[in-house]
Amino acid sequence: MGHSAAVWDFRAATEITKDQNGIGQVVLRTPQGASAQISLQGAQVTSWRKEHGEELLFTSSKTISKALKATRGGIPICFPQFGNCGSMELHGFAKNKIWAIDENPPPLPANDSNGKSFVDLLLKSSSEEEKKWWPHSFEFRLRVSLTTGGDLNLISRVRNINGKPFSFSFAYHTHFLVSDISEIRIEGLETLDYLDNLFQKERFTEQGDAITFESEVDRVYLSSPNIIAVIDHEKKQTYIIKKEGLPDIAVWNPWEKKSKSMVDLGDEEYKQMLCVDAAVTEKPVNLKPGEEWTGRLQLSVVPSSFCSDRLGLDRSGL
C-alpha cells in the first residue's frame, strides 16, 4: 500500500489510497479485522486477509509492479477472453485498464450489500485501438464486498450497449496462497470432463476421487458444481468456492520447469500457489443489445474439519 494520506470514502470501512505507481487502491475492512485490497488497475483484488491478518491470496515476490500491467497473483479479471486467442493480449484487456469507482451503480438486491463493506467499480467500452480487435460497446460493473464474517464476494455484470450481439469468455483468475502444493486436494470436480491445455485441449474425464498435485496442471473442468473445496492439509484449512453464472473451473499450477521460465514468478514459488478459477470458457457468453450477464463468486475459508461430509458438494447455487 502507498504512503499517501488516506481519505475515507462515504462507504463505511472503505479506504481509498494509492500505490507506488500512483494508482488508486480501495481497502475494505470488517469490524472483526478481515480486509481486502483492490487496485483500480484491472479491478484486481491484490490482498484478502483473515481477521488475524493472515494473507489468503498468493502474490509473487518477482511480480513486475508497473502501471498498466497486472501483477502476478491476487484475482485478475479476465475479460473479454480467458486464455489466448487471436491478436488480443492473453486473458483480455480488462486486467490492464484503470477502472473507475462507480458512485451511482444500478441497485443490486439488498442481500448483496447489507452488512458488507463494499466498493462498486466500472469499466466502459474499450479504446479505439482495442476496438480494432474487439469492436464492441459495453459496460462492466464489478462489486467487491467483504461480509462481516470475512467472506470475499465478487459480482460482475456485463451489459451490451452495442447495436449488435457480441460474445466473450471470462474468469476470476484466483491465486490461492497454500502451504505446499503437494499437500493440497480439490474436491467437487471428480468424474467431470476437462480440457487439458498440456495436450492441445484434448478432452478427458477426471478419474480420481479428488485432484492432487505432483506435476504441472493446466485444465478446464466443464459444467462444474457451484461449490468446490480446496483443502490444505498442512494448514488444516479449506477454501470454499461458491459460484453462479460461471460453469467452468480452471485449475493451474506451473510446477518447477515452467516456473523457471517465468520472469515474474520465483523458481520455488509454485509450491505456495494454486489457481482455481471460476470461469466461462468452453461456451462463451452471448449478449444481444441491451442484455446483461452476471457472474458471482464467493470465497470463504474454514477449518478443514468442517469439510467434506458437511460441505454438501452439490450443484446448488450461492
C-alpha positions as CSV (number, residue, x, y, z in Angstrom):
1,M,0.0,0.0,0.0
2,G,1.2,3.5,-0.7
3,H,2.2,6.1,1.8
4,S,-0.2,8.8,0.8
5,A,-2.7,10.3,3.2
6,A,-5.7,8.1,3.3
7,V,-9.1,9.5,2.5
8,W,-12.2,7.9,4.0
9,D,-14.9,7.3,1.4
10,F,-18.6,7.7,2.2
11,R,-19.0,3.9,2.4
12,A,-18.3,2.6,5.8
13,A,-15.0,0.8,6.3
14,T,-13.8,1.7,2.8
15,E,-10.5,3.5,2.4
16,I,-9.0,5.0,-0.7
17,T,-5.2,5.3,-1.1
18,K,-2.6,5.0,-3.9
19,D,0.2,2.5,-4.7
20,Q,3.8,3.3,-5.6
21,N,2.7,4.0,-9.2
22,G,0.1,6.5,-8.1
23,I,-2.8,4.1,-9.0
24,G,-5.8,4.2,-6.7
25,Q,-6.4,1.3,-4.3
26,V,-9.5,0.5,-2.2
27,V,-9.2,-1.2,1.1
28,L,-12.3,-2.9,2.6
29,R,-12.4,-3.9,6.3
30,T,-14.7,-5.7,8.6
31,P,-15.2,-4.8,12.3
32,Q,-13.5,-8.2,13.2
33,G,-10.3,-7.2,11.3
34,A,-10.7,-9.1,7.9
35,S,-9.6,-7.0,4.9
36,A,-9.4,-6.9,1.1
37,Q,-7.4,-4.6,-1.1
38,I,-8.5,-3.8,-4.7
39,S,-6.4,-2.0,-7.2
40,L,-8.2,0.3,-9.7
41,Q,-5.8,-1.1,-12.3
42,G,-7.7,-4.1,-13.6
43,A,-10.1,-4.0,-10.6
44,Q,-7.7,-6.7,-9.3
45,V,-8.1,-7.9,-5.8
46,T,-4.5,-7.9,-4.6
47,S,-5.0,-8.9,-0.9
48,W,-7.6,-10.8,1.1
49,R,-6.8,-11.3,4.8
50,K,-8.4,-13.2,7.6
51,E,-9.4,-11.3,10.8
52,H,-5.9,-12.0,12.4
53,G,-4.1,-10.6,9.3
54,E,-3.2,-13.9,7.6
55,E,-3.0,-13.4,3.8
56,L,-5.1,-15.8,1.8
57,L,-4.1,-14.8,-1.8
58,F,-0.7,-15.5,-3.4
59,T,1.3,-12.7,-4.9
60,S,4.7,-13.4,-6.5
61,S,7.8,-11.8,-5.0
62,K,9.0,-11.3,-8.5
63,T,5.9,-9.6,-9.8
64,I,6.6,-6.7,-12.1
65,S,5.0,-3.7,-10.5
66,K,4.4,-1.1,-13.1
67,A,1.4,0.8,-14.5
68,L,-0.8,-0.9,-17.0
69,K,0.5,-4.4,-16.2
70,A,-1.4,-6.8,-14.0
71,T,0.6,-8.2,-11.1
72,R,1.2,-12.0,-10.8
73,G,-1.2,-13.0,-8.1
74,G,-4.4,-12.0,-6.4
75,I,-7.5,-12.1,-8.6
76,P,-7.1,-10.6,-12.0
77,I,-10.3,-10.1,-14.1
78,C,-10.0,-12.0,-17.4
79,F,-12.3,-10.3,-20.0
80,P,-13.3,-10.4,-22.8
81,Q,-11.3,-13.5,-23.2
82,F,-9.8,-16.2,-20.9
83,G,-6.7,-17.7,-22.4
84,N,-5.0,-16.7,-25.7
85,C,-7.0,-16.3,-28.9
86,G,-6.2,-14.1,-31.9
87,S,-4.4,-10.8,-31.6
88,M,-5.8,-9.8,-28.3
89,E,-3.5,-10.0,-25.3
90,L,-3.5,-13.0,-23.0
91,H,-6.7,-13.1,-20.8
92,G,-8.1,-9.9,-22.4
93,F,-7.6,-6.2,-21.7
94,A,-9.7,-5.6,-18.6
95,K,-6.9,-6.6,-16.2
96,N,-4.7,-3.8,-17.5
97,K,-7.2,-0.9,-17.6
98,I,-7.8,1.7,-15.0
99,W,-11.3,1.2,-13.6
100,A,-13.5,4.0,-12.1
101,I,-15.2,3.9,-8.7
102,D,-18.9,3.8,-9.6
103,E,-20.6,6.3,-7.4
104,N,-24.1,5.7,-8.7
105,P,-24.4,2.0,-9.5
106,P,-27.7,0.4,-10.5
107,P,-29.3,-1.2,-7.5
108,L,-28.4,-4.8,-6.5
109,P,-30.6,-7.0,-4.3
110,A,-30.4,-5.9,-0.7
111,N,-28.5,-9.0,0.4
112,D,-25.7,-8.0,-1.9
113,S,-24.8,-5.0,0.2
114,N,-26.4,-5.3,3.7
115,G,-23.9,-5.9,6.4
116,K,-21.0,-5.7,4.0
117,S,-18.1,-3.4,3.3
118,F,-18.1,-3.0,-0.5
119,V,-17.0,-1.0,-3.5
120,D,-18.5,-0.7,-7.0
121,L,-16.1,-0.4,-9.9
122,L,-16.9,0.4,-13.5
123,L,-15.1,-0.2,-16.9
124,K,-16.6,1.2,-20.0
125,S,-16.0,0.5,-23.7
126,S,-12.5,-0.1,-24.9
127,S,-10.4,2.5,-26.7
128,E,-10.3,2.9,-30.5
129,E,-7.1,0.9,-30.5
130,E,-8.7,-2.0,-28.7
131,K,-11.8,-1.8,-30.9
132,K,-9.6,-2.9,-33.8
133,W,-9.6,-6.4,-32.4
134,W,-12.8,-6.3,-30.1
135,P,-15.1,-3.7,-31.7
136,H,-17.9,-3.7,-29.1
137,S,-19.5,-1.3,-26.7
138,F,-20.1,-2.5,-23.2
139,E,-20.4,-1.5,-19.5
140,F,-18.7,-3.8,-17.0
141,R,-19.7,-3.3,-13.3
142,L,-17.9,-5.1,-10.5
143,R,-18.9,-5.1,-6.9
144,V,-16.3,-6.4,-4.4
145,S,-17.5,-6.9,-0.9
146,L,-16.5,-8.4,2.4
147,T,-19.1,-9.9,4.7
148,T,-18.9,-9.4,8.4
149,G,-17.5,-12.9,8.6
150,G,-14.7,-12.1,6.2
151,D,-16.1,-13.9,3.1
152,L,-14.9,-12.2,-0.2
153,N,-17.6,-11.7,-2.8
154,L,-17.2,-10.5,-6.4
155,I,-20.2,-9.8,-8.6
156,S,-19.5,-9.0,-12.3
157,R,-22.2,-7.6,-14.6
158,V,-21.5,-7.0,-18.3
159,R,-24.1,-5.1,-20.3
160,N,-24.2,-5.0,-24.1
161,I,-24.7,-1.3,-25.2
162,N,-23.8,-2.2,-28.7
163,G,-26.1,-2.2,-31.7
164,K,-25.3,-5.8,-32.4
165,P,-24.7,-9.0,-30.4
166,F,-21.2,-9.9,-29.0
167,S,-19.7,-12.8,-27.2
168,F,-17.0,-13.1,-24.6
169,S,-15.3,-15.5,-22.2
170,F,-14.4,-14.7,-18.6
171,A,-12.6,-15.8,-15.4
172,Y,-11.8,-14.7,-11.9
173,H,-8.2,-15.8,-12.1
174,T,-7.8,-16.6,-8.4
175,H,-4.4,-17.3,-7.0
176,F,-4.8,-19.1,-3.6
177,L,-1.9,-19.0,-1.1
178,V,-1.2,-22.5,0.0
179,S,1.2,-24.2,2.4
180,D,2.6,-26.7,-0.1
181,I,1.1,-27.7,-3.4
182,S,1.8,-31.3,-2.7
183,E,-0.4,-31.1,0.4
184,I,-3.5,-29.8,-1.5
185,R,-6.5,-31.6,-2.8
186,I,-9.5,-30.2,-4.6
187,E,-12.9,-31.8,-4.1
188,G,-16.0,-31.3,-6.2
189,L,-14.5,-31.9,-9.7
190,E,-14.4,-35.6,-9.6
191,T,-16.0,-37.5,-12.6
192,L,-16.1,-34.3,-14.7
193,D,-14.8,-33.9,-18.2
194,Y,-11.9,-31.5,-18.6
195,L,-9.9,-29.9,-21.4
196,D,-6.2,-30.4,-20.9
197,N,-4.1,-27.4,-22.1
198,L,-1.0,-29.6,-21.9
199,F,-2.4,-31.8,-24.5
200,Q,-3.8,-29.4,-27.1
201,K,-7.1,-29.0,-25.2
202,E,-7.9,-32.7,-25.6
203,R,-10.9,-33.8,-23.6
204,F,-10.5,-36.2,-20.7
205,T,-12.6,-37.4,-17.8
206,E,-11.4,-37.0,-14.2
207,Q,-10.8,-40.4,-12.7
208,G,-9.6,-39.5,-9.2
209,D,-11.8,-39.1,-6.1
210,A,-10.0,-35.7,-5.7
211,I,-7.4,-33.6,-7.6
212,T,-3.9,-33.7,-6.1
213,F,-0.7,-32.3,-7.5
214,E,2.6,-33.9,-8.4
215,S,3.4,-32.2,-11.7
216,E,2.2,-29.3,-13.9
217,V,-1.6,-29.0,-14.2
218,D,-3.4,-26.7,-16.7
219,R,-7.0,-27.9,-17.1
220,V,-10.5,-26.5,-17.6
221,Y,-13.2,-28.6,-15.9
222,L,-16.5,-28.3,-17.6
223,S,-20.1,-27.9,-16.3
224,S,-18.8,-27.9,-12.7
225,P,-20.8,-27.9,-9.5
226,N,-21.4,-24.5,-7.9
227,I,-19.5,-25.4,-4.7
228,I,-15.8,-26.5,-4.8
229,A,-13.4,-27.1,-1.9
230,V,-9.6,-26.6,-1.9
231,I,-8.3,-28.4,1.1
232,D,-4.9,-27.5,2.6
233,H,-3.9,-30.4,4.9
234,E,-0.9,-28.7,6.3
235,K,-2.7,-25.5,7.4
236,K,-5.8,-27.6,8.3
237,Q,-7.9,-25.1,6.4
238,T,-10.2,-25.2,3.4
239,Y,-11.1,-22.6,0.8
240,I,-14.7,-22.8,-0.2
241,I,-15.5,-21.6,-3.7
242,K,-19.2,-20.8,-4.4
243,K,-20.2,-19.5,-7.9
244,E,-23.1,-18.6,-10.1
245,G,-23.2,-18.0,-13.8
246,L,-19.7,-19.5,-14.1
247,P,-20.0,-23.1,-15.4
248,D,-16.3,-23.9,-15.7
249,I,-13.4,-24.2,-13.3
250,A,-9.8,-23.7,-14.5
251,V,-7.1,-25.4,-12.4
252,W,-3.4,-24.3,-12.9
253,N,-0.1,-24.8,-11.3
254,P,3.1,-24.3,-13.5
255,W,5.3,-26.6,-11.4
256,E,9.1,-26.5,-11.4
257,K,10.2,-26.4,-15.0
258,K,7.7,-23.8,-16.2
259,S,8.2,-21.6,-13.1
260,K,11.9,-21.2,-14.0
261,S,10.9,-19.8,-17.4
262,M,8.5,-17.2,-15.9
263,V,10.2,-13.9,-15.2
264,D,7.5,-12.7,-12.8
265,L,7.4,-15.9,-10.7
266,G,10.2,-17.2,-8.3
267,D,11.7,-20.6,-9.1
268,E,10.2,-22.2,-6.0
269,E,7.0,-20.1,-5.6
270,Y,4.8,-22.6,-7.5
271,K,4.8,-24.6,-4.2
272,Q,2.8,-21.9,-2.4
273,M,0.4,-21.1,-5.3
274,L,-2.7,-22.7,-6.8
275,C,-5.0,-21.1,-9.3
276,V,-8.6,-22.3,-9.2
277,D,-10.6,-20.0,-11.4
278,A,-14.4,-19.7,-11.7
279,A,-14.8,-19.2,-15.5
280,V,-16.9,-19.1,-18.6
281,T,-14.7,-20.6,-21.3
282,E,-16.0,-23.6,-23.2
283,K,-19.2,-21.9,-24.3
284,P,-18.8,-18.1,-24.4
285,V,-21.5,-15.8,-23.1
286,N,-23.6,-14.3,-26.0
287,L,-25.3,-11.0,-25.3
288,K,-27.8,-9.3,-27.5
289,P,-28.1,-5.5,-27.5
290,G,-29.3,-4.3,-24.1
291,E,-28.8,-7.7,-22.4
292,E,-26.7,-8.2,-19.2
293,W,-24.8,-11.1,-17.8
294,T,-24.0,-11.7,-14.2
295,G,-21.2,-13.9,-12.7
296,R,-20.9,-14.3,-9.0
297,L,-18.0,-15.7,-6.9
298,Q,-17.9,-16.1,-3.1
299,L,-14.7,-17.2,-1.4
300,S,-14.6,-18.3,2.2
301,V,-12.1,-20.1,4.4
302,V,-13.0,-22.6,7.1
303,P,-11.2,-25.2,9.3
304,S,-10.7,-28.4,7.3
305,S,-12.5,-30.4,10.0
306,F,-15.6,-28.5,8.7
307,C,-15.3,-30.0,5.3
308,S,-16.2,-32.9,3.1
309,D,-19.2,-34.6,4.8
310,R,-20.7,-31.3,6.0
311,L,-19.8,-29.2,2.9
312,G,-22.5,-30.6,0.7
313,L,-20.6,-30.6,-2.5
314,D,-23.6,-30.4,-4.7
315,R,-24.9,-28.4,-7.6
316,S,-26.8,-25.8,-5.6
317,G,-26.0,-22.1,-6.1
318,L,-25.0,-19.4,-3.6
